[in-house]
Amino acid sequence: MPDSPDLSFPFGPQPTEILGRLARVRRLALGLAPEDVAERCGLEWTYVLELERGVADPELDIFLLWARGLDLDPVELMRQANAILLEENAWYAEAVRRGDMSWSEGEAPGDGPASR
């Protein structure tokens, strides 16, 4: 798969980490091995593990296949991930509050246009 640009948040848990955590909990609740999920959605089992660890950043089509392979509604999965990000990532919560997802080098949570 082609590399995607680095769109990481400057601080805190990343969206891919949260999605992976939610997916792993779901997979374990279903009693499935990574190989089972891979077979259900047509992915390599090693890639499923990369997704769960948050080291792979899936394109939309892969995300949809992955969610469906776990019997999850992709929209609900995104809602859950967003709620967790708002709780666990102070930078993200502040960026959402101020309506500005941009950041400058060295910016810490709470820094930015709204806090100056």
C-alpha positions as YAML, in Angstrom:
chain: A
units: angstrom
residues:
- id: 1
  name: MET
  ca: [0.00, 0.00, 0.00]
- id: 2
  name: PRO
  ca: [1.28, 3.48, -0.75]
- id: 3
  name: ASP
  ca: [2.50, 5.59, 2.13]
- id: 4
  name: SER
  ca: [0.14, 8.35, 3.16]
- id: 5
  name: PRO
  ca: [1.30, 11.76, 4.37]
- id: 6
  name: ASP
  ca: [1.98, 12.14, 8.08]
- id: 7
  name: LEU
  ca: [-1.18, 13.65, 9.51]
- id: 8
  name: SER
  ca: [-0.38, 12.83, 13.12]
- id: 9
  name: PHE
  ca: [-1.58, 15.05, 15.91]
- id: 10
  name: PRO
  ca: [1.33, 16.79, 17.63]
- id: 11
  name: PHE
  ca: [0.43, 15.39, 21.07]
- id: 12
  name: GLY
  ca: [-1.50, 12.61, 22.73]
- id: 13
  name: PRO
  ca: [-3.07, 9.43, 21.44]
- id: 14
  name: GLN
  ca: [-3.47, 9.29, 17.68]
- id: 15
  name: PRO
  ca: [-6.72, 8.39, 15.89]
- id: 16
  name: THR
  ca: [-5.16, 5.22, 14.48]
- id: 17
  name: GLU
  ca: [-4.22, 4.09, 18.00]
- id: 18
  name: ILE
  ca: [-7.76, 4.63, 19.26]
- id: 19
  name: LEU
  ca: [-9.34, 2.86, 16.29]
- id: 20
  name: GLY
  ca: [-6.93, -0.03, 16.72]
- id: 21
  name: ARG
  ca: [-7.70, -0.32, 20.43]
- id: 22
  name: LEU
  ca: [-11.46, -0.38, 19.74]
- id: 23
  name: ALA
  ca: [-11.05, -2.95, 16.96]
- id: 24
  name: ARG
  ca: [-8.91, -5.24, 19.10]
- id: 25
  name: VAL
  ca: [-11.43, -5.14, 21.94]
- id: 26
  name: ARG
  ca: [-14.17, -6.01, 19.44]
- id: 27
  name: ARG
  ca: [-12.15, -8.82, 17.84]
- id: 28
  name: LEU
  ca: [-11.46, -10.37, 21.24]
- id: 29
  name: ALA
  ca: [-15.12, -9.99, 22.27]
- id: 30
  name: LEU
  ca: [-16.09, -11.91, 19.14]
- id: 31
  name: GLY
  ca: [-13.54, -14.61, 19.96]
- id: 32
  name: LEU
  ca: [-11.72, -14.08, 16.68]
- id: 33
  name: ALA
  ca: [-8.04, -14.41, 15.86]
- id: 34
  name: PRO
  ca: [-6.41, -11.79, 13.60]
- id: 35
  name: GLU
  ca: [-6.43, -14.42, 10.85]
- id: 36
  name: ASP
  ca: [-10.22, -14.73, 11.16]
- id: 37
  name: VAL
  ca: [-10.71, -10.97, 10.78]
- id: 38
  name: ALA
  ca: [-8.31, -10.94, 7.85]
- id: 39
  name: GLU
  ca: [-10.26, -13.66, 6.11]
- id: 40
  name: ARG
  ca: [-13.58, -11.87, 6.74]
- id: 41
  name: CYS
  ca: [-12.38, -8.62, 5.17]
- id: 42
  name: GLY
  ca: [-9.80, -9.76, 2.62]
- id: 43
  name: LEU
  ca: [-6.73, -8.32, 4.34]
- id: 44
  name: GLU
  ca: [-3.44, -9.89, 5.38]
- id: 45
  name: TRP
  ca: [-3.48, -10.93, 9.05]
- id: 46
  name: THR
  ca: [-0.24, -9.04, 9.63]
- id: 47
  name: TYR
  ca: [-1.94, -5.88, 8.37]
- id: 48
  name: VAL
  ca: [-4.86, -6.48, 10.74]
- id: 49
  name: LEU
  ca: [-2.34, -6.54, 13.60]
- id: 50
  name: GLU
  ca: [-0.72, -3.32, 12.32]
- id: 51
  name: LEU
  ca: [-4.16, -1.70, 12.27]
- id: 52
  name: GLU
  ca: [-4.83, -2.86, 15.83]
- id: 53
  name: ARG
  ca: [-1.48, -1.48, 17.03]
- id: 54
  name: GLY
  ca: [-2.24, 1.85, 15.36]
- id: 55
  name: VAL
  ca: [0.87, 1.74, 13.18]
- id: 56
  name: ALA
  ca: [-1.08, 1.46, 9.93]
- id: 57
  name: ASP
  ca: [-3.29, 4.30, 8.76]
- id: 58
  name: PRO
  ca: [-6.01, 2.72, 6.60]
- id: 59
  name: GLU
  ca: [-7.49, 4.34, 3.54]
- id: 60
  name: LEU
  ca: [-11.28, 4.71, 3.67]
- id: 61
  name: ASP
  ca: [-11.98, 1.53, 1.68]
- id: 62
  name: ILE
  ca: [-9.75, -0.51, 3.99]
- id: 63
  name: PHE
  ca: [-11.34, 1.07, 7.07]
- id: 64
  name: LEU
  ca: [-14.81, 0.13, 5.80]
- id: 65
  name: LEU
  ca: [-13.76, -3.47, 5.09]
- id: 66
  name: TRP
  ca: [-12.04, -3.74, 8.47]
- id: 67
  name: ALA
  ca: [-15.06, -2.42, 10.39]
- id: 68
  name: ARG
  ca: [-17.45, -4.73, 8.54]
- id: 69
  name: GLY
  ca: [-15.09, -7.66, 9.15]
- id: 70
  name: LEU
  ca: [-15.60, -6.97, 12.86]
- id: 71
  name: ASP
  ca: [-19.39, -6.67, 12.46]
- id: 72
  name: LEU
  ca: [-19.14, -2.97, 13.34]
- id: 73
  name: ASP
  ca: [-20.94, 0.00, 11.84]
- id: 74
  name: PRO
  ca: [-18.07, 2.17, 10.54]
- id: 75
  name: VAL
  ca: [-19.87, 5.39, 11.52]
- id: 76
  name: GLU
  ca: [-20.40, 4.16, 15.08]
- id: 77
  name: LEU
  ca: [-16.77, 3.10, 15.28]
- id: 78
  name: MET
  ca: [-15.72, 6.64, 14.27]
- id: 79
  name: ARG
  ca: [-18.11, 8.14, 16.84]
- id: 80
  name: GLN
  ca: [-16.60, 6.00, 19.58]
- id: 81
  name: ALA
  ca: [-13.06, 6.89, 18.50]
- id: 82
  name: ASN
  ca: [-13.91, 10.60, 18.44]
- id: 83
  name: ALA
  ca: [-15.39, 10.44, 21.95]
- id: 84
  name: ILE
  ca: [-12.25, 8.72, 23.27]
- id: 85
  name: LEU
  ca: [-9.99, 11.22, 21.51]
- id: 86
  name: LEU
  ca: [-11.88, 14.10, 23.08]
- id: 87
  name: GLU
  ca: [-11.31, 12.51, 26.51]
- id: 88
  name: GLU
  ca: [-7.72, 11.36, 26.12]
- id: 89
  name: ASN
  ca: [-6.07, 13.90, 23.82]
- id: 90
  name: ALA
  ca: [-6.06, 17.43, 25.26]
- id: 91
  name: TRP
  ca: [-4.61, 18.89, 22.06]
- id: 92
  name: TYR
  ca: [-7.41, 17.37, 19.96]
- id: 93
  name: ALA
  ca: [-10.12, 18.51, 22.37]
- id: 94
  name: GLU
  ca: [-8.75, 22.06, 22.28]
- id: 95
  name: ALA
  ca: [-8.43, 22.03, 18.49]
- id: 96
  name: VAL
  ca: [-12.06, 20.88, 18.13]
- id: 97
  name: ARG
  ca: [-13.20, 23.52, 20.62]
- id: 98
  name: ARG
  ca: [-11.46, 26.30, 18.72]
- id: 99
  name: GLY
  ca: [-12.36, 24.90, 15.27]
- id: 100
  name: ASP
  ca: [-8.74, 24.90, 14.10]
- id: 101
  name: MET
  ca: [-6.83, 21.66, 13.57]
- id: 102
  name: SER
  ca: [-3.61, 23.41, 12.51]
- id: 103
  name: TRP
  ca: [-0.60, 23.59, 14.80]
- id: 104
  name: SER
  ca: [2.85, 25.06, 14.84]
- id: 105
  name: GLU
  ca: [6.11, 23.34, 15.67]
- id: 106
  name: GLY
  ca: [6.54, 22.95, 19.43]
- id: 107
  name: GLU
  ca: [2.92, 23.79, 20.25]
- id: 108
  name: ALA
  ca: [1.72, 22.22, 23.47]
- id: 109
  name: PRO
  ca: [-1.86, 21.31, 24.42]
- id: 110
  name: GLY
  ca: [-3.71, 24.51, 25.22]
- id: 111
  name: ASP
  ca: [-1.44, 26.61, 23.01]
- id: 112
  name: GLY
  ca: [-2.81, 28.10, 19.85]
- id: 113
  name: PRO
  ca: [-4.90, 31.03, 18.67]
- id: 114
  name: ALA
  ca: [-7.70, 30.61, 21.22]
- id: 115
  name: SER
  ca: [-5.38, 30.56, 24.23]
- id: 116
  name: ARG
  ca: [-3.27, 33.60, 23.35]
...
